[in-house]
Amino acid sequence: MFKRLLNYFTFLGVLLVGNFANAQQQVQPWQLNLPSAASPRMEALHDFHDLLLVIIVSIVIFVLALLAFTVLRFRDKPGRVPSKTSHNTFIEIIWTIVPVLILVVIAIPSLRILNQFDSIPNSTNGQEITLKAIGHQWYWSYEYPDSQIAFDAVMIPDDKIGPGQQRLLETDLRVVLPVNTPIRLQTTSMDVIHAFAVPAFGVKIDAVPGRLNETWMTITQEGVYYGQCSEICGTGHGFMPITIEAVSKEKFDQWLVEAKKKFAASTQHQILVSYQEIQ
C-alpha cells in the first residue's frame, strides 16, 4: 500500500515538474510533454501531436479490446466446433475504409502545417528581420544582413558558468530578436553539415556547406530560449548551443543601436574570414 502511494505521489510530482518546466521555457529532468511553444508553428505542432496521440491511443484501446474479446469468446473448449468462415465482405470493406479515413484525418492538418512553414506571415508592425546562422566546427556565427551586424557565439565552458545560466546551453553572446515579428532564418555552413534547431520555435533546419537554406519563425513570448546543433558534426557536436533572447520591439531597437557600434569592427572581420574560408 505504501509503495503504491509513493509511486502515485512520485508520478504527481513528475507532472508538476513538467508543467513548471513548461512555464520556465526550459527542459527539466523528468519533464513530461513537449517544451512550451513560443511560436505559431510550434503551437501547430503541439496541436498535431495531441491529435495523433488521441488517434494512436484509440487504435491501441480498440485493438486490445478486440484481442481480449477474441481470446475470451473463441477460446478452445471441449466439444466446440471452430468456425469455417473464410471471407466476410462487410468486414473487409470496413477495415479498408476506416484506415483510409484515419489517414485522411492525419493528412489534412499535416499538409496545412507544411504549407504554414513555407508561407511567411504578414508582420503586425510592418517589419521583417533576417537572421543568418553560419555553422562552424564547433560554434555558430550570426549575421543581421539588414543591419550589417555579425558576431560569433561560443559556448560558455563549465568553469565560467554563472548563476542562473544553463550548462552546455549558454553562449558568450546571445542572439537578440524581437517578438511578434516575422523572422527570416537563413542557414549555411563553412565546413560540414550542421543543423540549427530551437524546439520552442518549432525550428530545425540543416546548415549545408555551399547552400543557403531558409525558413521563418515568429516569436510570441519574451524570454531566453535554447537550442543545439542537431546534426552530428564531429567531436564538438554537443558543444555548439544556440541561445536566443526574445525582447520587445522597443528593446530590440535599443540593442540594435548598441550592436551596430559594438560589432562594427567584427563585421568586417567576419566578412574577411568568411571569404578566406570559402576560398
Secondary structure, DSSP 4 states (H G I P E B T S, - for coil): -HHHHHHHHHHHHHHHHHHHHHHHTS--TT--SPPPP-SHHHHHHHHHHHHHHHHHHHHHHHHHHHHHHHHHHT---TTPPPP-----HHHHHHHHHHHHHHHHHHHHHHHHHHHHHHSPPPPTTS--EEEEEEEETTEEEEEETTTTEEEEE-BPPGGG--TTPPTTT-BSS-EEEETTSEEEEEEEESSS-EEEEEGGGTEEEEE-BT--EEEEEE--S-EEEEEEE-S--STTGGG--EEEEEE-HHHHHHHHHHHHHHTHHHHHHHHHHHHHHH-
